[in-house]
């Protein structure tokens, strides 16, 4: 059923009550007026009949014609029909008709009552005059006895016309009163419904999350108290929603900012929440993952098994897992715990994924580093030990052999010294990078290049390699000059080592809007594409045999990488086999 507005619910009932009351009052008033007029008419007829009785009682014993003439005379003068009736019911006189032609009136109720000595009255249709009359009869008293009755009557036509006119006036007045009552009822209904409409308006504001809106307090006590209660409720609700939103935002910030992956599942292994870190670990989108089962989200049987184990265990579950995404393998430490409802039933589980890939890689690097250092040092140590034993076994007695063996021992000792010096330099750079205490100052790039050139000039002349320098003398940068010079020395030394005799090496420095680049180009053997990603690892060599022959330690490019990181820059390489290589140092241009 279509709902009604309050005003259209109140107004009809008000109108019905008013109309019903008006109808009752009108009916009662009409009946009272009618009764009043009838009573007044009856009293008037009784008074006339009593008056006529005095005049007729003296002539009752005379000729009947005298009585009839008197009746006609009195009727004409008073406008009242007068009828004289004997005890046997015969009419002896009538003001309007011939008594001889009138029927016996012995059965008339007013006559019967008059013969009993009382005043009788009745209203009925007159067959003689064809009209409704009111009849009032009084007894004729002669010598203490009733000798007949005098009846006065009057037609009700005039009275009916008067009453009809009065009824019309009453009806018109009632209609006017009903219209006025309808208007007043509508105004009252609107006045009553207006506070409810205001409350409805306020509730609509609250429903649209506008909890700052306040209802006006109405003058009616009940409505005013209701408005105050609703306003207080809205204020409390606003405070609670602000608190919930603040807590939710804080939780969301914590949830999103966690470096640990957080995965929340329900009892059916459907993903309820997943933070960006976990989505990154699993290689999925948050919107695609939430609402789906863990089997649909990730194709990793070990993680799926771990989720099932978490939901089935009352204690914390821990396990190391390997995940795979588009970035490769990720090693995580997984911690899982159940979520329980207030009644103790299982609600779901929370899985925390702690990325230990970097730790694993560092551990592997440490193992590789120890192995590489051991390997690099074992070769010269073994060589030195072997030649020393050879000398002790008698080779020192031969001067030429002894001198040759001692030269070899010296070269191996020098190689060990170079490895240790590079390791110490690398350690110093890394320590400074970790503590952020690598001191920098404004320095001319051309001076750094010239310093590196002076160190490597002798080796270049031995191989007849030409070194060309292209650098604007005005280019300056915020650098640690000794460290940056060491980086250029390492690149220039490698370029000379791996260039053919009679070749050339270029050192080009340039300044762009946001960086300063320093390129070292050679015309050497070049580097395969698959070797480039590992080129800056410790002890990594593209051609190990050639590197050992040329006295390389395998740490030079690793030192360059860390020196550039200490300056907030980086080193890149472009190379192809047989076409030479170009190593580029990128420094931030903080002085422009």
C-alpha positions as a Python dict, from the first residue, in 0.01 Angstrom:
ca = {
    (1, 'X'): (0, 0, 0),
    (2, 'X'): (127, 345, -93),
    (3, 'X'): (229, 531, 225),
    (4, 'X'): (46, 854, 316),
    (5, 'X'): (196, 1176, 437),
    (6, 'X'): (121, 1257, 798),
    (7, 'X'): (-85, 1564, 707),
    (8, 'X'): (-315, 1352, 490),
    (9, 'X'): (-344, 1101, 771),
    (10, 'X'): (-437, 1359, 1036),
    (11, 'X'): (-652, 1593, 824),
    (12, 'X'): (-928, 1341, 721),
    (13, 'X'): (-976, 1223, 1078),
    (14, 'X'): (-998, 1579, 1206),
    (15, 'X'): (-1249, 1657, 932),
    (16, 'X'): (-1454, 1342, 1001),
    (17, 'X'): (-1468, 1422, 1372),
    (18, 'X'): (-1572, 1781, 1303),
    (19, 'X'): (-1833, 1683, 1044),
    (20, 'X'): (-1973, 1411, 1271),
    (21, 'X'): (-1993, 1655, 1561),
    (22, 'X'): (-2149, 1914, 1335),
    (23, 'X'): (-2404, 1662, 1205),
    (24, 'X'): (-2496, 1556, 1557),
    (25, 'X'): (-2531, 1916, 1674),
    (26, 'X'): (-2729, 2012, 1363),
    (27, 'X'): (-2960, 1713, 1401),
    (28, 'X'): (-3012, 1783, 1767),
    (29, 'X'): (-3071, 2153, 1702),
    (30, 'X'): (-3315, 2082, 1419),
    (31, 'X'): (-3508, 1837, 1632),
    (32, 'X'): (-3510, 2080, 1924),
    (33, 'X'): (-3632, 2364, 1703),
    (34, 'X'): (-3900, 2141, 1556),
    (35, 'X'): (-4010, 2022, 1898),
    (36, 'X'): (-4007, 2380, 2025),
    (37, 'X'): (-4228, 2501, 1742),
    (38, 'X'): (-4462, 2206, 1778),
    (39, 'X'): (-4486, 2260, 2153),
    (40, 'X'): (-4543, 2631, 2106),
    (41, 'X'): (-4814, 2558, 1848),
    (42, 'X'): (-4972, 2298, 2077),
    (43, 'X'): (-4971, 2538, 2372),
    (44, 'X'): (-5124, 2810, 2154),
    (45, 'X'): (-5397, 2576, 2030),
    (46, 'X'): (-5464, 2462, 2386),
    (47, 'X'): (-5501, 2823, 2500),
    (48, 'X'): (-5742, 2895, 2213),
    (49, 'X'): (-5938, 2578, 2274),
    (50, 'X'): (-5970, 2667, 2642),
    (51, 'X'): (-6089, 3015, 2549),
    (52, 'X'): (-6342, 2876, 2301),
    (53, 'X'): (-6464, 2622, 2561),
    (54, 'X'): (-6574, 2907, 2787),
    (55, 'X'): (-6769, 3066, 2508),
    (56, 'X'): (-6928, 2746, 2377),
    (57, 'X'): (-7018, 2577, 2709),
    (58, 'X'): (-7290, 2839, 2769),
    (59, 'X'): (-7452, 2763, 2432),
    (60, 'X'): (-7413, 2388, 2427),
    (61, 'X'): (-7776, 2329, 2531),
    (62, 'X'): (-7910, 2560, 2254),
    (63, 'X'): (-7964, 2499, 1884),
    (64, 'X'): (-7677, 2330, 1708),
    (65, 'X'): (-7681, 2585, 1434),
    (66, 'X'): (-7593, 2852, 1689),
    (67, 'X'): (-7288, 2649, 1795),
    (68, 'X'): (-7183, 2596, 1434),
    (69, 'X'): (-7220, 2966, 1355),
    (70, 'X'): (-7015, 3057, 1661),
    (71, 'X'): (-6742, 2815, 1554),
    (72, 'X'): (-6729, 2966, 1205),
    (73, 'X'): (-6723, 3318, 1350),
    (74, 'X'): (-6445, 3237, 1598),
    (75, 'X'): (-6248, 3043, 1336),
    (76, 'X'): (-6264, 3328, 1089),
    (77, 'X'): (-6153, 3584, 1346),
    (78, 'X'): (-5865, 3375, 1490),
    (79, 'X'): (-5754, 3183, 1186),
    (80, 'X'): (-5803, 2863, 1378),
    (81, 'X'): (-6025, 2570, 1295),
    (82, 'X'): (-6270, 2514, 1580),
    (83, 'X'): (-6461, 2188, 1617),
    (84, 'X'): (-6719, 2103, 1886),
    (85, 'X'): (-6774, 1733, 1951),
    (86, 'X'): (-7045, 1576, 2165),
    (87, 'X'): (-6970, 1287, 2401),
    (88, 'X'): (-7098, 1038, 2148),
    (89, 'X'): (-6851, 1162, 1888),
    (90, 'X'): (-7092, 1364, 1676),
    (91, 'X'): (-6966, 1695, 1544),
    (92, 'X'): (-7209, 1980, 1621),
    (93, 'X'): (-6995, 2268, 1504),
    (94, 'X'): (-6690, 2323, 1279),
    (95, 'X'): (-6538, 2646, 1154),
    (96, 'X'): (-6430, 2504, 818),
    (97, 'X'): (-6686, 2232, 728),
    (98, 'X'): (-7051, 2134, 754),
    (99, 'X'): (-7094, 1932, 1076),
    (100, 'X'): (-7363, 1720, 916),
    (101, 'X'): (-7123, 1593, 652),
    (102, 'X'): (-6844, 1511, 894),
    (103, 'X'): (-6788, 1159, 1020),
    (104, 'X'): (-6808, 1058, 1384),
    (105, 'X'): (-6500, 1167, 1581),
    (106, 'X'): (-6545, 927, 1869),
    (107, 'X'): (-6230, 738, 1775),
    (108, 'X'): (-6002, 1041, 1758),
    (109, 'X'): (-5724, 1008, 2019),
    (110, 'X'): (-5735, 1372, 2124),
    (111, 'X'): (-6114, 1346, 2173),
    (112, 'X'): (-6086, 1028, 2376),
    (113, 'X'): (-5829, 1198, 2603),
    (114, 'X'): (-6047, 1508, 2636),
    (115, 'X'): (-6350, 1296, 2743),
    (116, 'X'): (-6122, 1158, 3013),
    (117, 'X'): (-6091, 1511, 3148),
    (118, 'X'): (-5747, 1584, 3011),
    (119, 'X'): (-5606, 1787, 2726),
    (120, 'X'): (-5548, 1568, 2423),
    (121, 'X'): (-5330, 1641, 2121),
    (122, 'X'): (-5245, 1464, 1795),
    (123, 'X'): (-5096, 1525, 1451),
    (124, 'X'): (-5248, 1349, 1153),
    (125, 'X'): (-5380, 1388, 803),
    (126, 'X'): (-5728, 1537, 771),
    (127, 'X'): (-5945, 1346, 525),
    (128, 'X'): (-6193, 1634, 524),
    (129, 'X'): (-5948, 1910, 432),
    (130, 'X'): (-5684, 1691, 268),
    (131, 'X'): (-5402, 1833, 480),
    (132, 'X'): (-5192, 1752, 786),
    (133, 'X'): (-5319, 1920, 1105),
    (134, 'X'): (-5222, 1951, 1468),
    (135, 'X'): (-5521, 1888, 1691),
    (136, 'X'): (-5562, 1994, 2055),
    (137, 'X'): (-5885, 1906, 2240),
    (138, 'X'): (-6001, 2023, 2582),
    (139, 'X'): (-6305, 1890, 2773),
    (140, 'X'): (-6626, 2097, 2808),
    (141, 'X'): (-6705, 2107, 3178),
    (142, 'X'): (-7067, 2161, 3278),
    (143, 'X'): (-7168, 2107, 3638),
    (144, 'X'): (-6855, 1911, 3709),
    (145, 'X'): (-6912, 1671, 3424),
    (146, 'X'): (-6771, 1641, 3074),
    (147, 'X'): (-7035, 1734, 2819),
    (148, 'X'): (-6814, 1714, 2511),
    (149, 'X'): (-6493, 1860, 2378),
    (150, 'X'): (-6371, 2170, 2197),
    (151, 'X'): (-6094, 2099, 1952),
    (152, 'X'): (-5866, 2362, 1807),
    (153, 'X'): (-5653, 2266, 1507),
    (154, 'X'): (-5414, 2430, 1271),
    (155, 'X'): (-5262, 2309, 941),
    (156, 'X'): (-4890, 2231, 957),
    (157, 'X'): (-4817, 2364, 610),
    (158, 'X'): (-4711, 2709, 733),
    (159, 'X'): (-4516, 2559, 1020),
    (160, 'X'): (-4343, 2323, 774),
    (161, 'X'): (-4247, 2617, 552),
    (162, 'X'): (-4102, 2800, 851),
    (163, 'X'): (-3912, 2493, 963),
    (164, 'X'): (-3788, 2427, 608),
    (165, 'X'): (-3651, 2780, 581),
    (166, 'X'): (-3486, 2735, 920),
    (167, 'X'): (-3343, 2399, 809),
    (168, 'X'): (-3194, 2564, 500),
    (169, 'X'): (-3030, 2834, 712),
    (170, 'X'): (-2898, 2571, 953),
    (171, 'X'): (-2765, 2363, 662),
    (172, 'X'): (-2591, 2661, 500),
    (173, 'X'): (-2444, 2756, 836),
    (174, 'X'): (-2329, 2397, 883),
    (175, 'X'): (-2163, 2392, 539),
    (176, 'X'): (-1984, 2720, 612),
    (177, 'X'): (-1874, 2590, 950),
    (178, 'X'): (-1757, 2264, 785),
    (179, 'X'): (-1551, 2458, 530),
    (180, 'X'): (-1397, 2671, 803),
    (181, 'X'): (-1334, 2358, 1008),
    (182, 'X'): (-1167, 2193, 706),
    (183, 'X'): (-934, 2491, 662),
    (184, 'X'): (-854, 2497, 1033),
    (185, 'X'): (-804, 2118, 1031),
    (186, 'X'): (-561, 2147, 741),
    (187, 'X'): (-368, 2423, 919),
    (188, 'X'): (-359, 2223, 1242),
    (189, 'X'): (-254, 1906, 1056),
    (190, 'X'): (25, 2095, 878),
    (191, 'X'): (134, 2254, 1203),
    (192, 'X'): (151, 1911, 1366),
    (193, 'X'): (324, 1748, 1067),
    (194, 'X'): (578, 2030, 1015),
    (195, 'X'): (804, 1920, 1304),
    (196, 'X'): (786, 1564, 1173),
    (197, 'X'): (888, 1690, 827),
    (198, 'X'): (1180, 1875, 986),
    (199, 'X'): (1280, 1556, 1168),
    (200, 'X'): (1255, 1367, 838),
    (201, 'X'): (1474, 1630, 671),
    (202, 'X'): (1730, 1594, 947),
    (203, 'X'): (1728, 1215, 922),
    (204, 'X'): (1789, 1248, 545),
    (205, 'X'): (2092, 1466, 622),
    (206, 'X'): (2216, 1209, 873),
    (207, 'X'): (2161, 928, 622),
    (208, 'X'): (2372, 1119, 366),
    (209, 'X'): (2654, 1134, 624),
    (210, 'X'): (2592, 1502, 708),
    (211, 'X'): (2604, 1450, 1083),
    (212, 'X'): (2687, 1817, 1148),
    (213, 'X'): (2324, 1912, 1070),
    (214, 'X'): (2109, 1991, 1374),
    (215, 'X'): (1730, 1973, 1403),
    (216, 'X'): (1547, 2288, 1518),
    (217, 'X'): (1395, 2245, 1864),
    (218, 'X'): (1016, 2280, 1839),
    (219, 'X'): (801, 2459, 2095),
    (220, 'X'): (595, 2144, 2153),
    (221, 'X'): (750, 1964, 2447),
    (222, 'X'): (736, 1612, 2301),
    (223, 'X'): (867, 1717, 1957),
    (224, 'X'): (1131, 1940, 2113),
    (225, 'X'): (1256, 1657, 2338),
    (226, 'X'): (1263, 1423, 2038),
    (227, 'X'): (1468, 1678, 1839),
    (228, 'X'): (1711, 1716, 2131),
    (229, 'X'): (1750, 1338, 2160),
    (230, 'X'): (1810, 1302, 1783),
    (231, 'X'): (2061, 1590, 1785),
    (232, 'X'): (2246, 1431, 2076),
    (233, 'X'): (2242, 1096, 1896),
    (234, 'X'): (2379, 1258, 1577),
    (235, 'X'): (2656, 1429, 1774),
    (236, 'X'): (2756, 1104, 1944),
    (237, 'X'): (2734, 919, 1613),
    (238, 'X'): (2951, 1183, 1445),
    (239, 'X'): (3214, 1148, 1718),
    (240, 'X'): (3208, 770, 1692),
    (241, 'X'): (3229, 773, 1312),
    (242, 'X'): (3520, 1019, 1327),
    (243, 'X'): (3692, 791, 1578),
    (244, 'X'): (3626, 483, 1364),
    (245, 'X'): (3743, 661, 1047),
    (246, 'X'): (4056, 787, 1222),
    (247, 'X'): (4133, 440, 1353),
    (248, 'X'): (4055, 289, 1012),
    (249, 'X'): (4284, 541, 839),
    (250, 'X'): (4557, 470, 1091),
    (251, 'X'): (4512, 96, 1043),
    (252, 'X'): (4504, 139, 666),
    (253, 'X'): (4822, 348, 677),
    (254, 'X'): (4992, 86, 893),
    (255, 'X'): (4852, -194, 678),
    (256, 'X'): (4968, -29, 354),
    (257, 'X'): (5299, 93, 491),
    (258, 'X'): (5412, -242, 629),
    (259, 'X'): (5717, -383, 452),
    (260, 'X'): (5599, -723, 566),
    (261, 'X'): (5335, -889, 355),
    (262, 'X'): (5003, -929, 538),
    (263, 'X'): (4740, -1173, 417),
    (264, 'X'): (4402, -1222, 591),
    (265, 'X'): (4184, -1520, 491),
    (266, 'X'): (3848, -1646, 617),
    (267, 'X'): (3764, -1999, 729),
    (268, 'X'): (3706, -2100, 364),
    (269, 'X'): (4057, -1980, 262),
    (270, 'X'): (3914, -1678, 79),
    (271, 'X'): (4134, -1369, 80),
    (272, 'X'): (3968, -1099, 294),
    (273, 'X'): (4253, -843, 298),
    (274, 'X'): (4594, -822, 138),
    (275, 'X'): (4837, -535, 172),
    (276, 'X'): (5055, -395, -111),
    (277, 'X'): (5367, -572, 15),
    (278, 'X'): (5199, -915, 6),
    (279, 'X'): (5046, -838, -336),
    (280, 'X'): (5395, -753, -459),
    (281, 'X'): (5538, -1076, -318),
    (282, 'X'): (5267, -1283, -486),
    (283, 'X'): (5264, -1083, -810),
    (284, 'X'): (4889, -1010, -799),
    (285, 'X'): (4661, -706, -792),
    (286, 'X'): (4483, -631, -463),
    (287, 'X'): (4144, -587, -631),
    (288, 'X'): (4183, -919, -814),
    (289, 'X'): (4293, -1108, -504),
    (290, 'X'): (4032, -1004, -246),
    (291, 'X'): (3723, -1224, -239),
    (292, 'X'): (3891, -1519, -412),
    (293, 'X'): (4038, -1834, -259),
    (294, 'X'): (4412, -1862, -206),
    (295, 'X'): (4420, -2139, -468),
    (296, 'X'): (4281, -1895, -726),
    (297, 'X'): (4510, -1612, -625),
    (298, 'X'): (4848, -1784, -628),
    (299, 'X'): (4972, -2107, -785),
    (300, 'X'): (5208, -2200, -508),
    (301, 'X'): (5133, -2533, -338),
    (302, 'X'): (5361, -2457, -44),
    (303, 'X'): (5179, -2130, 38),
    (304, 'X'): (4841, -2299, -9),
    (305, 'X'): (4948, -2577, 226),
    (306, 'X'): (5076, -2321, 476),
    (307, 'X'): (4739, -2138, 477),
    (308, 'X'): (4558, -2466, 541),
    (309, 'X'): (4803, -2550, 820),
    (310, 'X'): (4743, -2206, 979),
    (311, 'X'): (4365, -2253, 980),
    (312, 'X'): (4402, -2599, 1131),
    (313, 'X'): (4650, -2512, 1407),
    (314, 'X'): (4572, -2348, 1740),
    (315, 'X'): (4931, -2225, 1776),
    (316, 'X'): (5147, -1997, 1563),
    (317, 'X'): (5279, -2166, 1250),
    (318, 'X'): (5618, -2066, 1106),
    (319, 'X'): (5783, -2178, 785),
    (320, 'X'): (6031, -2059, 520),
    (321, 'X'): (5876, -2035, 172),
    (322, 'X'): (5999, -1953, -175),
    (323, 'X'): (5767, -1742, -389),
    (324, 'X'): (5802, -1661, -757),
    (325, 'X'): (5677, -1356, -946),
    (326, 'X'): (5783, -1155, -1249),
    (327, 'X'): (6089, -1029, -1056),
    (328, 'X'): (6215, -1376, -985),
    (329, 'X'): (6236, -1574, -665),
    (330, 'X'): (6150, -1423, -329),
    (331, 'X'): (6242, -1590, -1),
    (332, 'X'): (6000, -1524, 284),
    (333, 'X'): (5956, -1625, 644),
    (334, 'X'): (5586, -1700, 690),
    (335, 'X'): (5408, -1668, 1026),
    (336, 'X'): (5045, -1778, 1053),
    (337, 'X'): (4794, -1751, 1337),
    (338, 'X'): (4420, -1821, 1365),
    (339, 'X'): (4149, -1556, 1396),
    (340, 'X'): (3870, -1659, 1634),
    (341, 'X'): (3517, -1528, 1685),
    (342, 'X'): (3399, -1414, 2031),
    (343, 'X'): (3237, -1755, 2081),
    (344, 'X'): (3565, -1933, 2004),
    (345, 'X'): (3470, -2054, 1655),
    (346, 'X'): (3721, -2019, 1371),
    (347, 'X'): (3687, -1696, 1176),
    (348, 'X'): (3997, -1713, 957),
    (349, 'X'): (4369, -1664, 973),
    (350, 'X'): (4642, -1400, 944),
    (351, 'X'): (4961, -1477, 752),
    (352, 'X'): (5260, -1243, 781),
    (353, 'X'): (5524, -1276, 506),
    (354, 'X'): (5863, -1133, 599),
    (355, 'X'): (6085, -1083, 294),
    (356, 'X'): (6429, -1228, 368),
    (357, 'X'): (6546, -1230, 6),
    (358, 'X'): (6803, -959, 72),
    (359, 'X'): (6932, -1146, 376),
    (360, 'X'): (6953, -1466, 174),
    (361, 'X'): (7135, -1287, -107),
    (362, 'X'): (7368, -1120, 140),
    (363, 'X'): (7432, -1458, 299),
    (364, 'X'): (7502, -1604, -43),
    (365, 'X'): (7721, -1307, -127),
    (366, 'X'): (7906, -1354, 198),
    (367, 'X'): (7960, -1722, 121),
    (368, 'X'): (8065, -1639, -235),
    (369, 'X'): (8288, -1361, -108),
    (370, 'X'): (8461, -1589, 141),
    (371, 'X'): (8497, -1855, -125),
    (372, 'X'): (8627, -1606, -381),
    (373, 'X'): (8872, -1446, -138),
    (374, 'X'): (8990, -1790, -33),
    (375, 'X'): (9027, -1890, -395),
    (376, 'X'): (9200, -1568, -495),
    (377, 'X'): (9446, -1588, -206),
    (378, 'X'): (9502, -1964, -231),
    (379, 'X'): (9657, -1937, -578),
    (380, 'X'): (9940, -1694, -488),
    (381, 'X'): (9988, -1857, -147),
    (382, 'X'): (10014, -2201, -305),
    (383, 'X'): (10253, -2063, -563),
    (384, 'X'): (10467, -1891, -299),
    (385, 'X'): (10464, -2198, -76),
    (386, 'X'): (10563, -2424, -368),
    (387, 'X'): (10852, -2209, -481),
    (388, 'X'): (10975, -2162, -122),
    (389, 'X'): (10975, -2539, -74),
    (390, 'X'): (11158, -2576, -406),
    (391, 'X'): (11420, -2326, -293),
    (392, 'X'): (11457, -2503, 41),
    (393, 'X'): (11497, -2835, -136),
    (394, 'X'): (11812, -2702, -306),
    (395, 'X'): (11706, -2475, -585),
    (396, 'X'): (11856, -2178, -400),
    (397, 'X'): (12201, -2323, -471),
    (398, 'X'): (12147, -2241, -838),
    (399, 'X'): (12159, -1860, -858),
    (400, 'X'): (11969, -1836, -1186),
    (401, 'X'): (11687, -2062, -1067),
    (402, 'X'): (11680, -1894, -727),
    (403, 'X'): (11648, -1549, -885),
    (404, 'X'): (11370, -1667, -1119),
    (405, 'X'): (11180, -1832, -832),
    (406, 'X'): (11216, -1522, -615),
    (407, 'X'): (11075, -1304, -896),
    (408, 'X'): (10775, -1534, -919),
    (409, 'X'): (10733, -1521, -541),
    (410, 'X'): (10750, -1139, -558),
    (411, 'X'): (10484, -1121, -828),
    (412, 'X'): (10252, -1349, -629),
    (413, 'X'): (10317, -1146, -313),
    (414, 'X'): (10235, -828, -510),
    (415, 'X'): (9916, -987, -635),
    (416, 'X'): (9818, -1071, -276),
    (417, 'X'): (9899, -714, -176),
    (418, 'X'): (9679, -576, -456),
    (419, 'X'): (9388, -799, -349),
    (420, 'X'): (9421, -691, 14),
    (421, 'X'): (9450, -322, -81),
    (422, 'X'): (9139, -345, -299),
    (423, 'X'): (8952, -525, -22),
    (424, 'X'): (9051, -259, 228),
    (425, 'X'): (8948, 20, -11),
    (426, 'X'): (8618, -152, -79),
    (427, 'X'): (8560, -192, 296),
    (428, 'X'): (8637, 176, 357),
    (429, 'X'): (8394, 286, 85),
    (430, 'X'): (8119, 53, 206),
    (431, 'X'): (8166, 162, 567),
    (432, 'X'): (8146, 526, 465),
    (433, 'X'): (7837, 454, 256),
    (434, 'X'): (7664, 282, 549),
    (435, 'X'): (7748, 564, 792),
    (436, 'X'): (7684, 838, 533),
    (437, 'X'): (8012, 1004, 630),
    (438, 'X'): (8176, 1020, 286),
    (439, 'X'): (8287, 1382, 282),
    (440, 'X'): (8238, 1575, -39),
    (441, 'X'): (8336, 1919, -158),
    (442, 'X'): (8341, 2119, -476),
    (443, 'X'): (8604, 1986, -715),
    (444, 'X'): (8704, 2036, -1078),
    (445, 'X'): (8636, 1729, -1289),
    (446, 'X'): (8933, 1807, -1516),
    (447, 'X'): (9170, 1788, -1218),
    (448, 'X'): (9032, 1445, -1122),
    (449, 'X'): (9079, 1320, -1480),
    (450, 'X'): (9435, 1452, -1495),
    (451, 'X'): (9515, 1281, -1163),
    (452, 'X'): (9391, 947, -1297),
    (453, 'X'): (9577, 1004, -1624),
    (454, 'X'): (9907, 1057, -1442),
    (455, 'X'): (9864, 728, -1253),
    (456, 'X'): (9787, 527, -1569),
    (457, 'X'): (10009, 712, -1815),
    (458, 'X'): (10304, 475, -1775),
    (459, 'X'): (10092, 164, -1852),
    (460, 'X'): (9943, 338, -2154),
    (461, 'X'): (10285, 425, -2293),
    (462, 'X'): (10403, 67, -2250),
    (463, 'X'): (10119, -50, -2481),
    (464, 'X'): (10146, 258, -2702),
    (465, 'X'): (9786, 351, -2623),
    (466, 'X'): (9678, 709, -2678),
    (467, 'X'): (9455, 868, -2411),
    (468, 'X'): (9234, 1154, -2534),
    (469, 'X'): (9064, 1386, -2283),
    (470, 'X'): (8759, 1595, -2369),
    (471, 'X'): (8643, 1800, -2068),
    (472, 'X'): (8535, 2158, -2014),
    (473, 'X'): (8766, 2305, -1748),
    (474, 'X'): (8470, 2480, -1583),
    (475, 'X'): (8281, 2159, -1502),
    (476, 'X'): (8268, 2116, -1123),
    (477, 'X'): (8080, 1883, -892),
    (478, 'X'): (8036, 1801, -524),
    (479, 'X'): (8269, 1502, -491),
    (480, 'X'): (8519, 1323, -273),
    (481, 'X'): (8816, 1381, -504),
    (482, 'X'): (9036, 1088, -392),
    (483, 'X'): (8751, 837, -421),
    (484, 'X'): (8625, 966, -758),
    (485, 'X'): (8983, 971, -887),
    (486, 'X'): (9017, 604, -778),
    (487, 'X'): (8701, 521, -974),
    (488, 'X'): (8838, 688, -1288),
    (489, 'X'): (9175, 512, -1234),
    (490, 'X'): (9002, 172, -1215),
    (491, 'X'): (8806, 235, -1535),
    (492, 'X'): (9105, 379, -1718),
    (493, 'X'): (9329, 90, -1599),
    (494, 'X'): (9075, -165, -1728),
    (495, 'X'): (9044, 21, -2059),
    (496, 'X'): (9422, 5, -2103),
    (497, 'X'): (9443, -360, -1997),
    (498, 'X'): (9178, -481, -2235),
    (499, 'X'): (9274, -260, -2533),
    (500, 'X'): (9505, -383, -2807),
    (501, 'X'): (9851, -235, -2839),
    (502, 'X'): (9851, 88, -3037),
    (503, 'X'): (9481, 158, -2963),
    (504, 'X'): (9319, 462, -2804),
    (505, 'X'): (9111, 544, -2498),
    (506, 'X'): (8881, 847, -2464),
    (507, 'X'): (8778, 1025, -2146),
    (508, 'X'): (8482, 1254, -2208),
    (509, 'X'): (8314, 1470, -1942),
    (510, 'X'): (7990, 1663, -2004),
    (511, 'X'): (7729, 1851, -1804),
    (512, 'X'): (7352, 1813, -1846),
    (513, 'X'): (7067, 1981, -1661),
    (514, 'X'): (7050, 1729, -1377),
    (515, 'X'): (7374, 1533, -1394),
    (516, 'X'): (7739, 1531, -1488),
    (517, 'X'): (7861, 1234, -1691),
    (518, 'X'): (8217, 1107, -1722),
    (519, 'X'): (8270, 846, -1996),
    (520, 'X'): (8570, 613, -2045),
    (521, 'X'): (8568, 457, -2394),
    (522, 'X'): (8803, 189, -2521),
    (523, 'X'): (8846, -12, -2842),
    (524, 'X'): (8906, -342, -2666),
    (525, 'X'): (8752, -685, -2693),
    (526, 'X'): (8413, -581, -2557),
    (527, 'X'): (8178, -767, -2323),
    (528, 'X'): (7900, -1018, -2395),
    (529, 'X'): (7549, -907, -2314),
    (530, 'X'): (7488, -1187, -2062),
    (531, 'X'): (7797, -1085, -1860),
    (532, 'X'): (7703, -718, -1818),
    (533, 'X'): (7449, -765, -1527),
    (534, 'X'): (7717, -935, -1312),
    (535, 'X'): (8004, -712, -1418),
    (536, 'X'): (8013, -512, -1093),
    (537, 'X'): (8007, -813, -859),
    (538, 'X'): (8311, -884, -643),
    (539, 'X'): (8567, -1116, -808),
    (540, 'X'): (8354, -1156, -1120),
    (541, 'X'): (8567, -1183, -1433),
    (542, 'X'): (8451, -1211, -1791),
    (543, 'X'): (8777, -1379, -1903),
    (544, 'X'): (8938, -1526, -1590),
    (545, 'X'): (9250, -1650, -1761),
    (546, 'X'): (9321, -1314, -1922),
    (547, 'X'): (9234, -1126, -1603),
    (548, 'X'): (9481, -1331, -1395),
    (549, 'X'): (9743, -1287, -1665),
    (550, 'X'): (9695, -911, -1658),
    (551, 'X'): (9705, -901, -1277),
    (552, 'X'): (9340, -811, -1214),
    (553, 'X'): (9188, -871, -872),
    (554, 'X'): (8823, -881, -980),
    (555, 'X'): (8736, -600, -737),
    (556, 'X'): (8799, -288, -948),
    (557, 'X'): (8448, -246, -1091),
    (558, 'X'): (8285, -335, -756),
    (559, 'X'): (8488, -50, -604),
    (560, 'X'): (8369, 185, -882),
    (561, 'X'): (8005, 94, -817),
    (562, 'X'): (8030, 162, -443),
    (563, 'X'): (8218, 488, -495),
    (564, 'X'): (7938, 611, -722),
    (565, 'X'): (7675, 502, -470),
    (566, 'X'): (7861, 702, -204),
    (567, 'X'): (7824, 1009, -431),
    (568, 'X'): (7455, 948, -491),
    (569, 'X'): (7521, 850, -851),
    (570, 'X'): (7569, 531, -1051),
    (571, 'X'): (7786, 364, -1314),
    (572, 'X'): (7656, 219, -1642),
    (573, 'X'): (7817, 25, -1923),
    (574, 'X'): (7749, -16, -2294),
    (575, 'X'): (7949, -280, -2478),
    (576, 'X'): (7942, -532, -2760),
    (577, 'X'): (8198, -805, -2834),
    (578, 'X'): (8474, -678, -3065),
    (579, 'X'): (8349, -316, -3055),
    (580, 'X'): (8498, -196, -2730),
    (581, 'X'): (8324, -72, -2415),
    (582, 'X'): (8201, 256, -2271),
    (583, 'X'): (8175, 294, -1891),
    (584, 'X'): (7988, 605, -1775),
    (585, 'X'): (7994, 763, -1430),
    (586, 'X'): (7676, 960, -1349),
    (587, 'X'): (7711, 1233, -1084),
    (588, 'X'): (7427, 1456, -955),
    (589, 'X'): (7458, 1814, -1084),
    (590, 'X'): (7403, 1993, -754),
    (591, 'X'): (7602, 2307, -843),
    (592, 'X'): (7407, 2424, -1148),
}
